[in-house]
Amino acid sequence: LVSLQGIHEGLAREDFEAVARMARLSGRAAPVAAPPGLGQALPGEFRELGGATHMAFDQLAMDALEVGDVQLSLEQLGGLMQNCIQCHARYRLPD
C-alpha cells in the first residue's frame, strides 16, 4: 500500500522519478526482504502471481522514467492492482 500511495502521489505531481522509486519498492527486489524459506513454503500459484506482480512494478518504474506518460502509468497501475486483488482474495488468513 505504501508503494501504491507513493505512485499515485507521484503521478498527481507528474514526478516520474518518485513514481519509479516507489514502484521499485514492490519490484523484484521486494522478495529479498522476505524471511528465508518463505518462498518455498508458499503455494506455486501464489509465487507465480507474486512474481508477475513484482515484474509489473519494475516495468511501471522503467516506463515512468523512459516514457513519462501519466495515462500509461495509470493503466499499468490498474493492471497491477488487479493482481493484488486476485491474490488477496485467494490467499487470506482464516477469520
N, C-alpha and C positions, 0 to 999 in steps of 0.2 A: 504494500500500500504506500509505503514511503516513496518508492520509485514512481508509481503511478501518479501520486500527487505532485512530485517534482517535475515529471514530464509535462503534466497539464499546466503547471505554473510556468515552466519554460516556454511552452507553446503560446501561452497567453501573452508573453512578452516578446515572442519571436526570438528567443535566446536559444539558438540551436546548440551552442556549447553546453548549456545547462541541460537541455534535453538529452544529449548524448551522454553526459556524465551520469545523469540519473538512470537512464536506460541500462547503462553498463553495470549498475549496481545489481540488476537482476539478470544480467547476461550469463554467458557460460562460466564466468569466473565465480559466480554466486555459489555453486555447489561445493567449491573448495572450502568454504566456511562451514560446511556440514560436518557433523561428528563422524569420525572414521567408522566405516562399516555400515553407515546408514543406507547408502545406495544399494548395497547388496540385500538389505532387509526389506526394501520396498518392492511392490509388485512390478513386473516388467512393463505393464501398461502405464503405470504411474511414471516410471523412469522415461519411457518413450515420450509421453505428453510433456513432461517436465523439460526434457532435453530440447524438444521442438520449441517450447516457450522461451527457454533461455537463449536459443539461437535467434529467435524472432526479436528479442530485446536487443541483441547485438546488431541485428540488421537495422532496426529502428535507429540505433545510435549512429551507425555508419551513414545511413541515408539522411539523417538530420544534418550531419556535417557536410556531406557531399552535395545533397540536393537542396536542403533548406526550404522545404515546402510544408507549410502547416497542414494543408489538406492531406497530403500523403502521410504525414506523421499521424494524423488523427485516424486515418483509415487503418494504418498498421496497428495503432493502439487498440482500435476496436477489435481487430482480429486477435490480438494478444489477450484482451480481456475475455473473449470467448473461451480461450484455452483455460484461463484462470477459473471461469465459472464452471466449465466442464469438470475440471479437476477437483475443485472444492465441493461440487455437488456429488461426485462419485466417491471421494475419499474424505471421510469425516469421522471424527470420534463418535462413538455411540452416545446417545443422550443419557 
